[in-house]
Amino acid sequence: MMKKAAFSNVLMGDASTLIPMFADDEDNKISGIMGLDLHPNSLASQLSNVFSYCIVPYDDDFPFDVHPHILRFGADVYFPPYPIPTTHYVSVAGTNSYYLRLLDISVGGSRLNFPRGTFEPSSSGVFIDSGTPFTTLTTGAANRINVFERVNRAFWRYYDSRNLVRYPTEPDDSFHVCYMIPQNFRDYPSMTFHFRGADYEVDGRFVNIRFDDEGYFCVAIMPEETDSILGAYYMQNMRIIHNGGIGAVQFFQAQCAGDHF
């Protein structure tokens, strides 16, 4: 049985939502969709109850055949010899996505203190999906909190306090928090998702997306009316393990470019 594969330009997720997203893009480099959700007919369910991947940083990943992302199944999945962060799936009726119990979010080490119920899985929950390119945050949580806006305000406060110059954006732009790239600036904040039982910290290097030709960067989160999604861009240099044996996702930081067949 084949236990590992390169998927440098294959997304894993729900084809019904992803194919329309890319179908009309003239720069589309997506080869296809690999179903790895919780549905009994998914590839993951048929091959193994454990699989993992490690996404090479996008600025290290060109051309694609230099640093393929390795998808591993079963006994080929690497577990380090020490405890790793673990958060269990939450079952949500009518979906096979990997929902997780999110409690709070931090920006630059400061918790935003979202009230209990903000990320209720049955209404405005959070799921992890490597088939979604960028992380999304809900604008309409069950308790009417605009999570996307509140997180944006935290980033604005952080960068404004360091005297960075805002790059103008329009309300319908995908990214709302954008700044001119300052010379020799390295003080990019991390962003932490406080899941039940585990903190998922996105390194400051990967929190933002840079537009070097135009001279600005943006915080790489997008608005979504309903659920929030932890997307692939925030998985760079993080080994993600979907462990169906315990019904949980596990993760730890890694140098993904060092992953080999």
C-alpha positions as CSV (number, residue, x, y, z in Angstrom):
1,M,0.0,0.0,0.0
2,M,1.3,3.4,-0.9
3,K,1.9,5.3,2.4
4,K,3.1,8.7,1.2
5,A,2.8,11.1,-1.6
6,A,3.8,14.5,-2.7
7,F,1.0,17.0,-3.0
8,S,2.8,20.2,-3.8
9,N,-0.1,21.5,-5.8
10,V,-3.0,19.4,-4.7
11,L,-5.5,20.8,-2.2
12,M,-7.2,18.7,0.5
13,G,-10.7,19.6,1.2
14,D,-14.3,19.9,-0.1
15,A,-14.3,20.0,-3.9
16,S,-17.7,21.6,-4.1
17,T,-16.4,24.7,-2.4
18,L,-12.8,24.8,-3.7
19,I,-13.3,24.1,-7.4
20,P,-15.4,27.2,-8.1
21,M,-12.9,29.2,-6.2
22,F,-10.1,28.4,-8.6
23,A,-11.8,27.3,-11.8
24,D,-11.8,30.8,-13.4
25,D,-8.4,31.8,-12.3
26,E,-6.0,32.1,-15.3
27,D,-3.1,31.5,-12.9
28,N,-4.6,28.4,-11.4
29,K,-2.0,25.9,-10.5
30,I,-4.2,23.5,-8.5
31,S,-4.1,20.0,-9.9
32,G,-7.1,18.7,-8.0
33,I,-8.8,18.0,-4.8
34,M,-8.0,15.1,-2.5
35,G,-10.8,14.2,-0.1
36,L,-9.4,13.7,3.4
37,D,-12.3,14.7,5.6
38,L,-14.2,12.6,8.1
39,H,-16.6,11.1,5.5
40,P,-16.5,7.3,5.4
41,N,-15.7,7.4,1.7
42,S,-12.8,9.8,2.0
43,L,-9.3,8.6,1.1
44,A,-8.2,9.1,4.7
45,S,-11.0,6.9,6.0
46,Q,-10.2,4.1,3.5
47,L,-6.4,4.1,3.9
48,S,-5.8,4.8,7.5
49,N,-7.1,6.5,10.5
50,V,-3.9,8.5,10.9
51,F,-2.3,10.9,8.3
52,S,0.0,13.9,8.4
53,Y,1.5,16.6,6.3
54,C,4.0,19.4,6.7
55,I,3.6,22.5,4.5
56,V,6.9,24.0,3.3
57,P,7.0,27.8,3.6
58,Y,5.7,29.2,0.4
59,D,8.8,31.5,0.0
60,D,10.9,28.4,0.0
61,D,8.7,26.3,-2.3
62,F,9.5,27.4,-5.8
63,P,9.7,25.5,-8.1
64,F,7.3,23.0,-6.6
65,D,9.4,19.9,-7.4
66,V,12.3,21.2,-5.2
67,H,10.3,21.0,-1.9
68,P,7.2,18.8,-2.3
69,H,4.9,18.6,0.7
70,I,4.8,15.0,1.9
71,L,1.5,13.3,2.8
72,R,2.0,10.4,5.1
73,F,-0.4,7.6,6.2
74,G,-0.5,5.0,9.0
75,A,2.9,3.7,10.2
76,D,4.7,6.2,8.1
77,V,3.5,9.1,10.3
78,Y,6.2,10.5,12.5
79,F,5.5,11.0,16.2
80,P,8.2,12.6,18.3
81,P,9.4,10.9,21.5
82,Y,7.7,13.6,23.7
83,P,4.1,14.8,24.3
84,I,2.8,17.1,21.5
85,P,-0.1,19.5,21.5
86,T,-3.4,17.7,21.0
87,T,-7.0,19.0,20.6
88,H,-9.9,16.7,19.9
89,Y,-12.4,17.0,17.1
90,V,-15.9,18.3,17.8
91,S,-18.7,16.5,16.0
92,V,-21.1,18.9,14.2
93,A,-24.2,17.5,12.6
94,G,-24.4,17.7,8.8
95,T,-20.7,18.1,8.1
96,N,-17.6,16.0,7.9
97,S,-15.1,18.8,8.5
98,Y,-12.5,18.8,11.3
99,Y,-14.1,21.1,13.8
100,L,-12.1,22.0,16.9
101,R,-13.1,23.7,20.1
102,L,-11.5,27.2,20.0
103,L,-11.5,29.2,23.3
104,D,-9.7,32.4,22.5
105,I,-7.1,34.1,20.2
106,S,-4.0,36.0,21.0
107,V,-2.1,38.6,19.0
108,G,1.6,39.2,19.9
109,G,1.1,37.2,23.1
110,S,-1.9,39.3,24.3
111,R,-5.2,37.4,24.7
112,L,-8.2,39.1,23.2
113,N,-10.5,37.5,25.8
114,F,-13.4,36.5,23.6
115,P,-16.4,35.6,25.7
116,R,-17.6,32.0,26.2
117,G,-19.7,30.8,23.2
118,T,-18.1,33.0,20.6
119,F,-16.7,30.0,18.7
120,E,-19.7,27.6,19.3
121,P,-19.1,24.8,16.8
122,S,-22.7,24.3,15.9
123,S,-23.1,27.9,14.8
124,S,-19.9,29.9,14.3
125,G,-17.2,27.3,14.9
126,V,-13.7,26.7,13.7
127,F,-12.4,23.9,11.6
128,I,-9.0,23.1,10.2
129,D,-8.7,22.6,6.4
130,S,-5.5,22.5,4.3
131,G,-7.8,22.9,1.3
132,T,-8.5,26.5,2.3
133,P,-5.6,28.7,1.3
134,F,-6.0,31.5,3.8
135,T,-7.4,31.5,7.3
136,T,-10.8,33.1,7.7
137,L,-12.5,34.5,10.7
138,T,-16.2,34.9,11.2
139,T,-17.9,38.3,11.0
140,G,-21.0,37.0,12.7
141,A,-20.4,34.8,15.7
142,A,-23.3,33.2,17.6
143,N,-23.1,36.0,20.2
144,R,-23.0,38.7,17.4
145,I,-19.3,39.4,17.8
146,N,-17.3,40.3,14.7
147,V,-14.3,38.1,15.3
148,F,-12.6,39.2,12.1
149,E,-12.9,42.9,13.0
150,R,-11.7,42.4,16.6
151,V,-8.6,40.5,15.6
152,N,-7.9,43.2,12.9
153,R,-8.1,45.9,15.6
154,A,-5.5,44.1,17.6
155,F,-3.1,44.0,14.7
156,W,-3.8,47.7,13.9
157,R,-2.9,48.6,17.5
158,Y,0.2,46.5,17.4
159,Y,1.6,48.0,14.2
160,D,0.4,51.5,14.8
161,S,2.2,51.5,18.1
162,R,5.4,50.8,16.2
163,N,4.8,53.7,13.9
164,L,4.3,51.6,10.7
165,V,2.6,53.4,7.8
166,R,-0.8,51.9,6.9
167,Y,-1.3,50.8,3.3
168,P,-4.8,52.0,2.1
169,T,-7.4,49.2,1.6
170,E,-11.0,49.1,0.3
171,P,-13.9,47.5,2.3
172,D,-14.2,44.8,-0.3
173,D,-10.5,43.9,-0.3
174,S,-9.7,40.4,0.9
175,F,-7.2,41.6,3.5
176,H,-8.0,44.6,5.7
177,V,-4.8,45.2,7.7
178,C,-2.0,46.3,5.4
179,Y,1.2,48.3,6.0
180,M,4.1,49.5,4.0
181,I,7.1,47.2,4.4
182,P,9.5,49.0,6.7
183,Q,13.2,48.7,6.2
184,N,14.9,46.2,8.5
185,F,11.6,45.7,10.5
186,R,11.5,42.2,12.1
187,D,9.0,42.7,15.0
188,Y,6.1,40.8,13.4
189,P,3.7,39.4,16.1
190,S,2.7,35.8,16.4
191,M,-1.0,34.8,16.4
192,T,-2.2,32.0,18.7
193,F,-5.3,30.0,18.5
194,H,-6.1,28.7,22.0
195,F,-7.9,25.4,21.3
196,R,-9.2,23.2,24.1
197,G,-6.1,21.4,25.4
198,A,-3.6,23.0,23.0
199,D,-2.3,26.3,21.8
200,Y,-1.6,26.6,18.1
201,E,0.9,29.4,17.6
202,V,1.5,30.9,14.1
203,D,5.0,32.3,13.9
204,G,5.2,36.0,13.1
205,R,7.0,35.1,9.8
206,F,3.8,33.4,8.5
207,V,1.1,35.7,10.0
208,N,1.4,38.1,7.1
209,I,1.6,37.9,3.3
210,R,4.0,40.2,1.5
211,F,3.5,42.0,-1.8
212,D,7.1,43.0,-2.4
213,D,6.6,44.5,-5.8
214,E,4.1,47.0,-4.4
215,G,6.1,47.4,-1.1
216,Y,3.5,46.4,1.4
217,F,2.3,43.4,3.5
218,C,-1.1,42.4,4.9
219,V,-2.2,40.2,7.8
220,A,-3.3,37.1,6.0
221,I,-6.8,36.6,7.3
222,M,-10.0,37.0,5.4
223,P,-13.6,37.6,6.5
224,E,-16.3,34.9,6.5
225,E,-19.9,35.3,7.5
226,T,-20.3,31.9,9.2
227,D,-17.5,29.5,10.3
228,S,-13.9,30.4,10.8
229,I,-11.3,28.2,9.1
230,L,-7.6,27.6,10.0
231,G,-6.2,27.5,6.5
232,A,-3.0,26.3,4.8
233,Y,-1.0,29.5,4.9
234,Y,-1.0,29.3,8.7
235,M,0.2,25.8,8.6
236,Q,3.7,26.6,7.2
237,N,6.5,24.8,9.1
238,M,3.9,23.0,11.3
239,R,3.6,19.2,11.2
240,I,-0.1,18.5,11.3
241,I,-1.2,15.0,12.4
242,H,-4.9,13.9,12.0
243,N,-5.1,11.1,14.5
244,G,-8.4,9.3,14.0
245,G,-7.4,6.7,16.6
246,I,-8.0,9.3,19.3
247,G,-10.2,11.6,17.3
248,A,-7.9,14.6,17.5
249,V,-5.5,16.8,15.6
250,Q,-1.9,17.0,16.9
251,F,0.8,19.3,15.8
252,F,4.3,20.6,16.4
253,Q,6.7,23.1,14.7
254,A,9.1,21.5,12.2
255,Q,11.3,22.4,9.3
256,C,9.1,21.1,6.6
257,A,11.6,21.5,3.8
258,G,13.6,18.7,5.5
259,D,10.8,16.2,5.0
260,H,11.8,13.5,2.5
261,F,10.4,10.4,1.0
